[in-house]
Amino acid sequence: MQSILDRLLNSAEPSIRYKARVHVLKERPDSTAIRQLQEEIRVSPRVTKILSERRPDGSIPFHPYAKFYGAHWFGVG
């Protein structure tokens, strides 16, 4: 189990590290370290790509589960 946890904690994807730290290791979501990780998630390439088609009002012009449509189907980067 430790090797799996190590892989999660060292993931390049900040949301994976967040879930491992908060849900597995039970770190406090309001801690400084976790808040910094939340900011890393907010500006991550994956989140940036998913939200790239937002309208000026912040809405997304398509249903997020519409098959094969949206920025997230085209990869990150």
mmJSON file of the N, C-alpha and C atoms, coordinates in Angstrom:
{"data_MODEL":{"atom_site":{
"group_PDB":["ATOM","ATOM","ATOM","ATOM","ATOM","ATOM","ATOM","ATOM","ATOM","ATOM","ATOM","ATOM","ATOM","ATOM","ATOM","ATOM","ATOM","ATOM","ATOM","ATOM","ATOM","ATOM","ATOM","ATOM","ATOM","ATOM","ATOM","ATOM","ATOM","ATOM","ATOM","ATOM","ATOM","ATOM","ATOM","ATOM","ATOM","ATOM","ATOM","ATOM","ATOM","ATOM","ATOM","ATOM","ATOM","ATOM","ATOM","ATOM","ATOM","ATOM","ATOM","ATOM","ATOM","ATOM","ATOM","ATOM","ATOM","ATOM","ATOM","ATOM","ATOM","ATOM","ATOM","ATOM","ATOM","ATOM","ATOM","ATOM","ATOM","ATOM","ATOM","ATOM","ATOM","ATOM","ATOM","ATOM","ATOM","ATOM","ATOM","ATOM","ATOM","ATOM","ATOM","ATOM","ATOM","ATOM","ATOM","ATOM","ATOM","ATOM","ATOM","ATOM","ATOM","ATOM","ATOM","ATOM","ATOM","ATOM","ATOM","ATOM","ATOM","ATOM","ATOM","ATOM","ATOM","ATOM","ATOM","ATOM","ATOM","ATOM","ATOM","ATOM","ATOM","ATOM","ATOM","ATOM","ATOM","ATOM","ATOM","ATOM","ATOM","ATOM","ATOM","ATOM","ATOM","ATOM","ATOM","ATOM","ATOM","ATOM","ATOM","ATOM","ATOM","ATOM","ATOM","ATOM","ATOM","ATOM","ATOM","ATOM","ATOM","ATOM","ATOM","ATOM","ATOM","ATOM","ATOM","ATOM","ATOM","ATOM","ATOM","ATOM","ATOM","ATOM","ATOM","ATOM","ATOM","ATOM","ATOM","ATOM","ATOM","ATOM","ATOM","ATOM","ATOM","ATOM","ATOM","ATOM","ATOM","ATOM","ATOM","ATOM","ATOM","ATOM","ATOM","ATOM","ATOM","ATOM","ATOM","ATOM","ATOM","ATOM","ATOM","ATOM","ATOM","ATOM","ATOM","ATOM","ATOM","ATOM","ATOM","ATOM","ATOM","ATOM","ATOM","ATOM","ATOM","ATOM","ATOM","ATOM","ATOM","ATOM","ATOM","ATOM","ATOM","ATOM","ATOM","ATOM","ATOM","ATOM","ATOM","ATOM","ATOM","ATOM","ATOM","ATOM","ATOM","ATOM","ATOM","ATOM","ATOM","ATOM","ATOM","ATOM","ATOM","ATOM","ATOM","ATOM","ATOM","ATOM","ATOM"],
"id":[1,2,3,4,5,6,7,8,9,10,11,12,13,14,15,16,17,18,19,20,21,22,23,24,25,26,27,28,29,30,31,32,33,34,35,36,37,38,39,40,41,42,43,44,45,46,47,48,49,50,51,52,53,54,55,56,57,58,59,60,61,62,63,64,65,66,67,68,69,70,71,72,73,74,75,76,77,78,79,80,81,82,83,84,85,86,87,88,89,90,91,92,93,94,95,96,97,98,99,100,101,102,103,104,105,106,107,108,109,110,111,112,113,114,115,116,117,118,119,120,121,122,123,124,125,126,127,128,129,130,131,132,133,134,135,136,137,138,139,140,141,142,143,144,145,146,147,148,149,150,151,152,153,154,155,156,157,158,159,160,161,162,163,164,165,166,167,168,169,170,171,172,173,174,175,176,177,178,179,180,181,182,183,184,185,186,187,188,189,190,191,192,193,194,195,196,197,198,199,200,201,202,203,204,205,206,207,208,209,210,211,212,213,214,215,216,217,218,219,220,221,222,223,224,225,226,227,228,229,230,231],
"type_symbol":["N","C","C","N","C","C","N","C","C","N","C","C","N","C","C","N","C","C","N","C","C","N","C","C","N","C","C","N","C","C","N","C","C","N","C","C","N","C","C","N","C","C","N","C","C","N","C","C","N","C","C","N","C","C","N","C","C","N","C","C","N","C","C","N","C","C","N","C","C","N","C","C","N","C","C","N","C","C","N","C","C","N","C","C","N","C","C","N","C","C","N","C","C","N","C","C","N","C","C","N","C","C","N","C","C","N","C","C","N","C","C","N","C","C","N","C","C","N","C","C","N","C","C","N","C","C","N","C","C","N","C","C","N","C","C","N","C","C","N","C","C","N","C","C","N","C","C","N","C","C","N","C","C","N","C","C","N","C","C","N","C","C","N","C","C","N","C","C","N","C","C","N","C","C","N","C","C","N","C","C","N","C","C","N","C","C","N","C","C","N","C","C","N","C","C","N","C","C","N","C","C","N","C","C","N","C","C","N","C","C","N","C","C","N","C","C","N","C","C","N","C","C","N","C","C","N","C","C","N","C","C"],
"label_atom_id":["N","CA","C","N","CA","C","N","CA","C","N","CA","C","N","CA","C","N","CA","C","N","CA","C","N","CA","C","N","CA","C","N","CA","C","N","CA","C","N","CA","C","N","CA","C","N","CA","C","N","CA","C","N","CA","C","N","CA","C","N","CA","C","N","CA","C","N","CA","C","N","CA","C","N","CA","C","N","CA","C","N","CA","C","N","CA","C","N","CA","C","N","CA","C","N","CA","C","N","CA","C","N","CA","C","N","CA","C","N","CA","C","N","CA","C","N","CA","C","N","CA","C","N","CA","C","N","CA","C","N","CA","C","N","CA","C","N","CA","C","N","CA","C","N","CA","C","N","CA","C","N","CA","C","N","CA","C","N","CA","C","N","CA","C","N","CA","C","N","CA","C","N","CA","C","N","CA","C","N","CA","C","N","CA","C","N","CA","C","N","CA","C","N","CA","C","N","CA","C","N","CA","C","N","CA","C","N","CA","C","N","CA","C","N","CA","C","N","CA","C","N","CA","C","N","CA","C","N","CA","C","N","CA","C","N","CA","C","N","CA","C","N","CA","C","N","CA","C","N","CA","C","N","CA","C","N","CA","C","N","CA","C","N","CA","C","N","CA","C"],
"label_alt_id":[null,null,null,null,null,null,null,null,null,null,null,null,null,null,null,null,null,null,null,null,null,null,null,null,null,null,null,null,null,null,null,null,null,null,null,null,null,null,null,null,null,null,null,null,null,null,null,null,null,null,null,null,null,null,null,null,null,null,null,null,null,null,null,null,null,null,null,null,null,null,null,null,null,null,null,null,null,null,null,null,null,null,null,null,null,null,null,null,null,null,null,null,null,null,null,null,null,null,null,null,null,null,null,null,null,null,null,null,null,null,null,null,null,null,null,null,null,null,null,null,null,null,null,null,null,null,null,null,null,null,null,null,null,null,null,null,null,null,null,null,null,null,null,null,null,null,null,null,null,null,null,null,null,null,null,null,null,null,null,null,null,null,null,null,null,null,null,null,null,null,null,null,null,null,null,null,null,null,null,null,null,null,null,null,null,null,null,null,null,null,null,null,null,null,null,null,null,null,null,null,null,null,null,null,null,null,null,null,null,null,null,null,null,null,null,null,null,null,null,null,null,null,null,null,null,null,null,null,null,null,null],
"label_comp_id":["MET","MET","MET","GLN","GLN","GLN","SER","SER","SER","ILE","ILE","ILE","LEU","LEU","LEU","ASP","ASP","ASP","ARG","ARG","ARG","LEU","LEU","LEU","LEU","LEU","LEU","ASN","ASN","ASN","SER","SER","SER","ALA","ALA","ALA","GLU","GLU","GLU","PRO","PRO","PRO","SER","SER","SER","ILE","ILE","ILE","ARG","ARG","ARG","TYR","TYR","TYR","LYS","LYS","LYS","ALA","ALA","ALA","ARG","ARG","ARG","VAL","VAL","VAL","HIS","HIS","HIS","VAL","VAL","VAL","LEU","LEU","LEU","LYS","LYS","LYS","GLU","GLU","GLU","ARG","ARG","ARG","PRO","PRO","PRO","ASP","ASP","ASP","SER","SER","SER","THR","THR","THR","ALA","ALA","ALA","ILE","ILE","ILE","ARG","ARG","ARG","GLN","GLN","GLN","LEU","LEU","LEU","GLN","GLN","GLN","GLU","GLU","GLU","GLU","GLU","GLU","ILE","ILE","ILE","ARG","ARG","ARG","VAL","VAL","VAL","SER","SER","SER","PRO","PRO","PRO","ARG","ARG","ARG","VAL","VAL","VAL","THR","THR","THR","LYS","LYS","LYS","ILE","ILE","ILE","LEU","LEU","LEU","SER","SER","SER","GLU","GLU","GLU","ARG","ARG","ARG","ARG","ARG","ARG","PRO","PRO","PRO","ASP","ASP","ASP","GLY","GLY","GLY","SER","SER","SER","ILE","ILE","ILE","PRO","PRO","PRO","PHE","PHE","PHE","HIS","HIS","HIS","PRO","PRO","PRO","TYR","TYR","TYR","ALA","ALA","ALA","LYS","LYS","LYS","PHE","PHE","PHE","TYR","TYR","TYR","GLY","GLY","GLY","ALA","ALA","ALA","HIS","HIS","HIS","TRP","TRP","TRP","PHE","PHE","PHE","GLY","GLY","GLY","VAL","VAL","VAL","GLY","GLY","GLY"],
"label_asym_id":["A","A","A","A","A","A","A","A","A","A","A","A","A","A","A","A","A","A","A","A","A","A","A","A","A","A","A","A","A","A","A","A","A","A","A","A","A","A","A","A","A","A","A","A","A","A","A","A","A","A","A","A","A","A","A","A","A","A","A","A","A","A","A","A","A","A","A","A","A","A","A","A","A","A","A","A","A","A","A","A","A","A","A","A","A","A","A","A","A","A","A","A","A","A","A","A","A","A","A","A","A","A","A","A","A","A","A","A","A","A","A","A","A","A","A","A","A","A","A","A","A","A","A","A","A","A","A","A","A","A","A","A","A","A","A","A","A","A","A","A","A","A","A","A","A","A","A","A","A","A","A","A","A","A","A","A","A","A","A","A","A","A","A","A","A","A","A","A","A","A","A","A","A","A","A","A","A","A","A","A","A","A","A","A","A","A","A","A","A","A","A","A","A","A","A","A","A","A","A","A","A","A","A","A","A","A","A","A","A","A","A","A","A","A","A","A","A","A","A","A","A","A","A","A","A","A","A","A","A","A","A"],
"label_entity_id":["1","1","1","1","1","1","1","1","1","1","1","1","1","1","1","1","1","1","1","1","1","1","1","1","1","1","1","1","1","1","1","1","1","1","1","1","1","1","1","1","1","1","1","1","1","1","1","1","1","1","1","1","1","1","1","1","1","1","1","1","1","1","1","1","1","1","1","1","1","1","1","1","1","1","1","1","1","1","1","1","1","1","1","1","1","1","1","1","1","1","1","1","1","1","1","1","1","1","1","1","1","1","1","1","1","1","1","1","1","1","1","1","1","1","1","1","1","1","1","1","1","1","1","1","1","1","1","1","1","1","1","1","1","1","1","1","1","1","1","1","1","1","1","1","1","1","1","1","1","1","1","1","1","1","1","1","1","1","1","1","1","1","1","1","1","1","1","1","1","1","1","1","1","1","1","1","1","1","1","1","1","1","1","1","1","1","1","1","1","1","1","1","1","1","1","1","1","1","1","1","1","1","1","1","1","1","1","1","1","1","1","1","1","1","1","1","1","1","1","1","1","1","1","1","1","1","1","1","1","1","1"],
"label_seq_id":[1,1,1,2,2,2,3,3,3,4,4,4,5,5,5,6,6,6,7,7,7,8,8,8,9,9,9,10,10,10,11,11,11,12,12,12,13,13,13,14,14,14,15,15,15,16,16,16,17,17,17,18,18,18,19,19,19,20,20,20,21,21,21,22,22,22,23,23,23,24,24,24,25,25,25,26,26,26,27,27,27,28,28,28,29,29,29,30,30,30,31,31,31,32,32,32,33,33,33,34,34,34,35,35,35,36,36,36,37,37,37,38,38,38,39,39,39,40,40,40,41,41,41,42,42,42,43,43,43,44,44,44,45,45,45,46,46,46,47,47,47,48,48,48,49,49,49,50,50,50,51,51,51,52,52,52,53,53,53,54,54,54,55,55,55,56,56,56,57,57,57,58,58,58,59,59,59,60,60,60,61,61,61,62,62,62,63,63,63,64,64,64,65,65,65,66,66,66,67,67,67,68,68,68,69,69,69,70,70,70,71,71,71,72,72,72,73,73,73,74,74,74,75,75,75,76,76,76,77,77,77],
"pdbx_PDB_ins_code":[null,null,null,null,null,null,null,null,null,null,null,null,null,null,null,null,null,null,null,null,null,null,null,null,null,null,null,null,null,null,null,null,null,null,null,null,null,null,null,null,null,null,null,null,null,null,null,null,null,null,null,null,null,null,null,null,null,null,null,null,null,null,null,null,null,null,null,null,null,null,null,null,null,null,null,null,null,null,null,null,null,null,null,null,null,null,null,null,null,null,null,null,null,null,null,null,null,null,null,null,null,null,null,null,null,null,null,null,null,null,null,null,null,null,null,null,null,null,null,null,null,null,null,null,null,null,null,null,null,null,null,null,null,null,null,null,null,null,null,null,null,null,null,null,null,null,null,null,null,null,null,null,null,null,null,null,null,null,null,null,null,null,null,null,null,null,null,null,null,null,null,null,null,null,null,null,null,null,null,null,null,null,null,null,null,null,null,null,null,null,null,null,null,null,null,null,null,null,null,null,null,null,null,null,null,null,null,null,null,null,null,null,null,null,null,null,null,null,null,null,null,null,null,null,null,null,null,null,null,null,null],
"Cartn_x":[0.828,0.0,0.865,1.985,2.816,3.303,3.657,4.137,3.035,1.803,0.688,0.518,0.563,0.426,1.569,2.774,3.911,3.684,3.162,2.879,1.826,0.793,-0.248,0.312,1.107,1.67,2.693,3.275,4.272,3.725,2.415,1.792,2.061,2.2,2.35,1.037,-0.064,-1.391,-1.71,-1.829,-2.062,-3.373,-4.397,-5.661,-5.515,-4.646,-4.382,-3.679,-2.678,-1.971,-2.916,-3.816,-4.799,-5.669,-6.23,-7.115,-6.377,-5.149,-4.375,-4.106,-3.743,-3.401,-4.625,-5.728,-6.922,-7.766,-7.957,-8.871,-8.191,-6.908,-6.209,-5.418,-4.612,-3.783,-4.525,-5.716,-6.593,-5.977,-5.229,-4.715,-5.88,-5.749,-6.815,-6.905,-8.084,-8.245,-7.951,-8.031,-7.787,-6.333,-5.456,-4.049,-3.386,-2.314,-1.597,-1.103,-0.552,-0.013,-1.11,-2.263,-3.36,-3.958,-4.038,-4.53,-3.59,-2.291,-1.338,-1.545,-1.836,-2.098,-3.389,-4.39,-5.629,-5.35,-4.46,-4.096,-3.362,-2.519,-1.824,-2.838,-3.877,-4.94,-5.644,-5.956,-6.712,-6.017,-4.696,-3.953,-3.291,-3.638,-3.021,-3.43,-2.603,-2.947,-4.289,-4.592,-5.847,-7.061,-7.049,-8.169,-8.247,-7.103,-7.074,-7.701,-7.362,-7.902,-9.408,-9.835,-11.266,-12.095,-11.559,-12.318,-12.038,-11.291,-10.868,-12.007,-13.118,-14.231,-15.311,-14.964,-15.941,-16.319,-17.556,-18.052,-17.639,-17.782,-17.421,-18.146,-19.353,-20.089,-19.673,-18.714,-18.218,-18.908,-20.002,-20.711,-19.97,-20.226,-19.636,-20.741,-20.506,-21.585,-22.035,-21.625,-22.032,-22.162,-22.876,-23.018,-21.677,-21.173,-19.837,-19.705,-20.808,-20.737,-21.144,-21.236,-21.542,-20.395,-20.719,-19.698,-18.818,-17.508,-16.495,-16.605,-16.993,-17.049,-16.428,-15.773,-15.175,-13.665,-13.007,-11.548,-10.899,-11.547,-10.91,-10.757,-11.474,-11.32,-10.07,-9.489,-8.371,-7.025,-6.998,-5.736,-5.325,-4.307,-3.782,-2.494,-2.367,-1.1,-1.06],
"Cartn_y":[-1.198,0.0,1.251,1.229,2.426,2.867,1.93,2.332,3.009,2.577,3.219,4.633,4.793,6.114,7.023,6.509,7.299,7.785,6.924,7.31,8.409,8.293,9.319,10.649,10.603,11.827,12.487,11.747,12.287,12.495,12.399,12.574,13.974,14.062,15.369,16.157,15.453,16.079,16.542,17.849,18.334,17.849,17.601,17.128,15.725,14.906,13.567,13.702,14.582,14.804,15.339,16.237,16.791,15.684,14.855,13.789,12.814,12.49,11.584,12.211,13.461,14.114,14.373,14.81,15.16,13.931,13.03,11.909,10.649,10.478,9.292,9.627,10.679,11.044,11.927,12.373,13.161,14.498,15.118,16.457,17.437,18.491,19.488,20.324,20.411,21.199,22.685,23.162,24.585,24.886,23.887,24.12,24.928,25.607,26.415,25.563,24.406,23.541,23.08,22.735,22.261,23.424,24.584,25.759,26.098,25.944,26.161,25.126,23.916,22.859,23.153,23.708,24.086,25.154,26.078,27.099,26.472,25.487,24.778,24.074,23.514,22.88,23.926,25.058,26.105,26.587,26.649,27.163,26.05,24.802,23.671,23.633,23.031,22.91,22.214,21.192,20.456,21.364,22.088,22.974,24.12,24.673,25.751,25.301,24.1,23.569,23.322,22.721,22.418,23.698,24.753,26.004,26.979,26.565,27.47,27.976,27.291,27.691,28.484,28.977,29.764,31.038,31.405,32.683,33.798,35.058,36.168,36.139,35.568,35.494,34.294,33.488,32.341,31.034,31.085,29.846,29.103,27.813,26.973,26.653,26.87,26.807,25.411,24.387,23.035,22.231,21.13,20.267,19.577,19.582,19.026,17.541,16.823,15.401,15.087,16.123,15.885,15.075,13.975,13.049,13.676,13.547,13.984,15.458,16.273,17.7,18.416,19.468,20.253,20.108,21.079,21.155,19.939,19.345,18.237,16.988,16.875,15.709,15.815,16.996,17.209,17.208,16.812,16.714,18.043,17.983,19.164,19.574,20.855,21.371,21.665],
"Cartn_z":[0.0,0.0,0.0,0.683,0.755,-0.618,-1.488,-2.811,-3.621,-3.461,-4.147,-3.619,-2.307,-1.713,-2.153,-2.207,-2.68,-4.107,-4.957,-6.347,-6.397,-5.577,-5.542,-5.051,-4.005,-3.419,-4.334,-5.24,-6.159,-7.569,-7.715,-9.021,-9.566,-10.875,-11.522,-11.474,-11.291,-11.26,-9.834,-9.6,-8.235,-7.614,-8.415,-7.843,-7.253,-7.829,-7.285,-5.938,-5.88,-4.614,-3.544,-3.936,-2.998,-2.411,-3.276,-2.786,-1.874,-2.206,-1.354,0.005,0.005,1.272,2.146,1.528,2.309,2.645,1.689,1.902,2.443,2.161,2.655,3.927,3.848,5.0,6.006,5.647,6.521,6.93,6.0,6.268,6.245,6.998,7.106,5.828,5.22,3.998,4.18,5.421,5.661,6.047,5.981,6.299,5.19,5.521,4.539,3.373,3.651,2.601,1.643,2.17,1.31,0.532,1.129,0.393,-0.771,-0.564,-1.654,-2.758,-2.373,-3.347,-4.121,-3.452,-4.138,-5.195,-4.884,-5.866,-7.05,-6.771,-7.847,-8.759,-8.169,-8.958,-9.815,-9.222,-9.912,-11.179,-11.155,-12.316,-13.128,-12.846,-13.536,-15.007,-15.861,-17.284,-17.516,-16.722,-16.902,-16.647,-15.55,-15.223,-16.228,-16.573,-17.561,-18.875,-19.321,-20.574,-20.474,-19.38,-19.206,-19.206,-18.593,-18.483,-19.633,-20.625,-21.691,-22.573,-22.595,-23.456,-22.715,-21.531,-20.776,-21.513,-21.35,-21.876,-20.914,-21.317,-20.42,-19.07,-19.052,-17.781,-16.927,-17.42,-16.668,-16.991,-17.733,-18.074,-19.176,-19.26,-20.293,-21.29,-22.593,-23.579,-23.983,-23.291,-23.635,-22.355,-22.428,-21.262,-21.017,-19.779,-19.522,-19.837,-19.93,-20.234,-21.671,-22.505,-23.917,-24.518,-25.139,-25.626,-26.708,-26.502,-27.453,-27.81,-26.855,-27.101,-25.914,-26.151,-25.089,-25.07,-24.467,-24.456,-23.832,-22.828,-22.118,-22.979,-24.103,-24.983,-25.845,-25.908,-26.804,-26.101,-24.855,-24.131,-23.528,-22.745,-22.067,-22.757,-23.025,-23.555,-24.974],
"occupancy":[1.0,1.0,1.0,1.0,1.0,1.0,1.0,1.0,1.0,1.0,1.0,1.0,1.0,1.0,1.0,1.0,1.0,1.0,1.0,1.0,1.0,1.0,1.0,1.0,1.0,1.0,1.0,1.0,1.0,1.0,1.0,1.0,1.0,1.0,1.0,1.0,1.0,1.0,1.0,1.0,1.0,1.0,1.0,1.0,1.0,1.0,1.0,1.0,1.0,1.0,1.0,1.0,1.0,1.0,1.0,1.0,1.0,1.0,1.0,1.0,1.0,1.0,1.0,1.0,1.0,1.0,1.0,1.0,1.0,1.0,1.0,1.0,1.0,1.0,1.0,1.0,1.0,1.0,1.0,1.0,1.0,1.0,1.0,1.0,1.0,1.0,1.0,1.0,1.0,1.0,1.0,1.0,1.0,1.0,1.0,1.0,1.0,1.0,1.0,1.0,1.0,1.0,1.0,1.0,1.0,1.0,1.0,1.0,1.0,1.0,1.0,1.0,1.0,1.0,1.0,1.0,1.0,1.0,1.0,1.0,1.0,1.0,1.0,1.0,1.0,1.0,1.0,1.0,1.0,1.0,1.0,1.0,1.0,1.0,1.0,1.0,1.0,1.0,1.0,1.0,1.0,1.0,1.0,1.0,1.0,1.0,1.0,1.0,1.0,1.0,1.0,1.0,1.0,1.0,1.0,1.0,1.0,1.0,1.0,1.0,1.0,1.0,1.0,1.0,1.0,1.0,1.0,1.0,1.0,1.0,1.0,1.0,1.0,1.0,1.0,1.0,1.0,1.0,1.0,1.0,1.0,1.0,1.0,1.0,1.0,1.0,1.0,1.0,1.0,1.0,1.0,1.0,1.0,1.0,1.0,1.0,1.0,1.0,1.0,1.0,1.0,1.0,1.0,1.0,1.0,1.0,1.0,1.0,1.0,1.0,1.0,1.0,1.0,1.0,1.0,1.0,1.0,1.0,1.0,1.0,1.0,1.0,1.0,1.0,1.0,1.0,1.0,1.0,1.0,1.0,1.0],
"B_iso_or_equiv":[0.0,0.0,0.0,0.0,0.0,0.0,0.0,0.0,0.0,0.0,0.0,0.0,0.0,0.0,0.0,0.0,0.0,0.0,0.0,0.0,0.0,0.0,0.0,0.0,0.0,0.0,0.0,0.0,0.0,0.0,0.0,0.0,0.0,0.0,0.0,0.0,0.0,0.0,0.0,0.0,0.0,0.0,0.0,0.0,0.0,0.0,0.0,0.0,0.0,0.0,0.0,0.0,0.0,0.0,0.0,0.0,0.0,0.0,0.0,0.0,0.0,0.0,0.0,0.0,0.0,0.0,0.0,0.0,0.0,0.0,0.0,0.0,0.0,0.0,0.0,0.0,0.0,0.0,0.0,0.0,0.0,0.0,0.0,0.0,0.0,0.0,0.0,0.0,0.0,0.0,0.0,0.0,0.0,0.0,0.0,0.0,0.0,0.0,0.0,0.0,0.0,0.0,0.0,0.0,0.0,0.0,0.0,0.0,0.0,0.0,0.0,0.0,0.0,0.0,0.0,0.0,0.0,0.0,0.0,0.0,0.0,0.0,0.0,0.0,0.0,0.0,0.0,0.0,0.0,0.0,0.0,0.0,0.0,0.0,0.0,0.0,0.0,0.0,0.0,0.0,0.0,0.0,0.0,0.0,0.0,0.0,0.0,0.0,0.0,0.0,0.0,0.0,0.0,0.0,0.0,0.0,0.0,0.0,0.0,0.0,0.0,0.0,0.0,0.0,0.0,0.0,0.0,0.0,0.0,0.0,0.0,0.0,0.0,0.0,0.0,0.0,0.0,0.0,0.0,0.0,0.0,0.0,0.0,0.0,0.0,0.0,0.0,0.0,0.0,0.0,0.0,0.0,0.0,0.0,0.0,0.0,0.0,0.0,0.0,0.0,0.0,0.0,0.0,0.0,0.0,0.0,0.0,0.0,0.0,0.0,0.0,0.0,0.0,0.0,0.0,0.0,0.0,0.0,0.0,0.0,0.0,0.0,0.0,0.0,0.0,0.0,0.0,0.0,0.0,0.0,0.0],
"pdbx_formal_charge":[null,null,null,null,null,null,null,null,null,null,null,null,null,null,null,null,null,null,null,null,null,null,null,null,null,null,null,null,null,null,null,null,null,null,null,null,null,null,null,null,null,null,null,null,null,null,null,null,null,null,null,null,null,null,null,null,null,null,null,null,null,null,null,null,null,null,null,null,null,null,null,null,null,null,null,null,null,null,null,null,null,null,null,null,null,null,null,null,null,null,null,null,null,null,null,null,null,null,null,null,null,null,null,null,null,null,null,null,null,null,null,null,null,null,null,null,null,null,null,null,null,null,null,null,null,null,null,null,null,null,null,null,null,null,null,null,null,null,null,null,null,null,null,null,null,null,null,null,null,null,null,null,null,null,null,null,null,null,null,null,null,null,null,null,null,null,null,null,null,null,null,null,null,null,null,null,null,null,null,null,null,null,null,null,null,null,null,null,null,null,null,null,null,null,null,null,null,null,null,null,null,null,null,null,null,null,null,null,null,null,null,null,null,null,null,null,null,null,null,null,null,null,null,null,null,null,null,null,null,null,null],
"auth_seq_id":[1,1,1,2,2,2,3,3,3,4,4,4,5,5,5,6,6,6,7,7,7,8,8,8,9,9,9,10,10,10,11,11,11,12,12,12,13,13,13,14,14,14,15,15,15,16,16,16,17,17,17,18,18,18,19,19,19,20,20,20,21,21,21,22,22,22,23,23,23,24,24,24,25,25,25,26,26,26,27,27,27,28,28,28,29,29,29,30,30,30,31,31,31,32,32,32,33,33,33,34,34,34,35,35,35,36,36,36,37,37,37,38,38,38,39,39,39,40,40,40,41,41,41,42,42,42,43,43,43,44,44,44,45,45,45,46,46,46,47,47,47,48,48,48,49,49,49,50,50,50,51,51,51,52,52,52,53,53,53,54,54,54,55,55,55,56,56,56,57,57,57,58,58,58,59,59,59,60,60,60,61,61,61,62,62,62,63,63,63,64,64,64,65,65,65,66,66,66,67,67,67,68,68,68,69,69,69,70,70,70,71,71,71,72,72,72,73,73,73,74,74,74,75,75,75,76,76,76,77,77,77],
"auth_comp_id":["MET","MET","MET","GLN","GLN","GLN","SER","SER","SER","ILE","ILE","ILE","LEU","LEU","LEU","ASP","ASP","ASP","ARG","ARG","ARG","LEU","LEU","LEU","LEU","LEU","LEU","ASN","ASN","ASN","SER","SER","SER","ALA","ALA","ALA","GLU","GLU","GLU","PRO","PRO","PRO","SER","SER","SER","ILE","ILE","ILE","ARG","ARG","ARG","TYR","TYR","TYR","LYS","LYS","LYS","ALA","ALA","ALA","ARG","ARG","ARG","VAL","VAL","VAL","HIS","HIS","HIS","VAL","VAL","VAL","LEU","LEU","LEU","LYS","LYS","LYS","GLU","GLU","GLU","ARG","ARG","ARG","PRO","PRO","PRO","ASP","ASP","ASP","SER","SER","SER","THR","THR","THR","ALA","ALA","ALA","ILE","ILE","ILE","ARG","ARG","ARG","GLN","GLN","GLN","LEU","LEU","LEU","GLN","GLN","GLN","GLU","GLU","GLU","GLU","GLU","GLU","ILE","ILE","ILE","ARG","ARG","ARG","VAL","VAL","VAL","SER","SER","SER","PRO","PRO","PRO","ARG","ARG","ARG","VAL","VAL","VAL","THR","THR","THR","LYS","LYS","LYS","ILE","ILE","ILE","LEU","LEU","LEU","SER","SER","SER","GLU","GLU","GLU","ARG","ARG","ARG","ARG","ARG","ARG","PRO","PRO","PRO","ASP","ASP","ASP","GLY","GLY","GLY","SER","SER","SER","ILE","ILE","ILE","PRO","PRO","PRO","PHE","PHE","PHE","HIS","HIS","HIS","PRO","PRO","PRO","TYR","TYR","TYR","ALA","ALA","ALA","LYS","LYS","LYS","PHE","PHE","PHE","TYR","TYR","TYR","GLY","GLY","GLY","ALA","ALA","ALA","HIS","HIS","HIS","TRP","TRP","TRP","PHE","PHE","PHE","GLY","GLY","GLY","VAL","VAL","VAL","GLY","GLY","GLY"],
"auth_asym_id":["A","A","A","A","A","A","A","A","A","A","A","A","A","A","A","A","A","A","A","A","A","A","A","A","A","A","A","A","A","A","A","A","A","A","A","A","A","A","A","A","A","A","A","A","A","A","A","A","A","A","A","A","A","A","A","A","A","A","A","A","A","A","A","A","A","A","A","A","A","A","A","A","A","A","A","A","A","A","A","A","A","A","A","A","A","A","A","A","A","A","A","A","A","A","A","A","A","A","A","A","A","A","A","A","A","A","A","A","A","A","A","A","A","A","A","A","A","A","A","A","A","A","A","A","A","A","A","A","A","A","A","A","A","A","A","A","A","A","A","A","A","A","A","A","A","A","A","A","A","A","A","A","A","A","A","A","A","A","A","A","A","A","A","A","A","A","A","A","A","A","A","A","A","A","A","A","A","A","A","A","A","A","A","A","A","A","A","A","A","A","A","A","A","A","A","A","A","A","A","A","A","A","A","A","A","A","A","A","A","A","A","A","A","A","A","A","A","A","A","A","A","A","A","A","A","A","A","A","A","A","A"],
"auth_atom_id":["N","CA","C","N","CA","C","N","CA","C","N","CA","C","N","CA","C","N","CA","C","N","CA","C","N","CA","C","N","CA","C","N","CA","C","N","CA","C","N","CA","C","N","CA","C","N","CA","C","N","CA","C","N","CA","C","N","CA","C","N","CA","C","N","CA","C","N","CA","C","N","CA","C","N","CA","C","N","CA","C","N","CA","C","N","CA","C","N","CA","C","N","CA","C","N","CA","C","N","CA","C","N","CA","C","N","CA","C","N","CA","C","N","CA","C","N","CA","C","N","CA","C","N","CA","C","N","CA","C","N","CA","C","N","CA","C","N","CA","C","N","CA","C","N","CA","C","N","CA","C","N","CA","C","N","CA","C","N","CA","C","N","CA","C","N","CA","C","N","CA","C","N","CA","C","N","CA","C","N","CA","C","N","CA","C","N","CA","C","N","CA","C","N","CA","C","N","CA","C","N","CA","C","N","CA","C","N","CA","C","N","CA","C","N","CA","C","N","CA","C","N","CA","C","N","CA","C","N","CA","C","N","CA","C","N","CA","C","N","CA","C","N","CA","C","N","CA","C","N","CA","C","N","CA","C","N","CA","C","N","CA","C","N","CA","C","N","CA","C"],
"pdbx_PDB_model_num":[1,1,1,1,1,1,1,1,1,1,1,1,1,1,1,1,1,1,1,1,1,1,1,1,1,1,1,1,1,1,1,1,1,1,1,1,1,1,1,1,1,1,1,1,1,1,1,1,1,1,1,1,1,1,1,1,1,1,1,1,1,1,1,1,1,1,1,1,1,1,1,1,1,1,1,1,1,1,1,1,1,1,1,1,1,1,1,1,1,1,1,1,1,1,1,1,1,1,1,1,1,1,1,1,1,1,1,1,1,1,1,1,1,1,1,1,1,1,1,1,1,1,1,1,1,1,1,1,1,1,1,1,1,1,1,1,1,1,1,1,1,1,1,1,1,1,1,1,1,1,1,1,1,1,1,1,1,1,1,1,1,1,1,1,1,1,1,1,1,1,1,1,1,1,1,1,1,1,1,1,1,1,1,1,1,1,1,1,1,1,1,1,1,1,1,1,1,1,1,1,1,1,1,1,1,1,1,1,1,1,1,1,1,1,1,1,1,1,1,1,1,1,1,1,1,1,1,1,1,1,1]
}}}
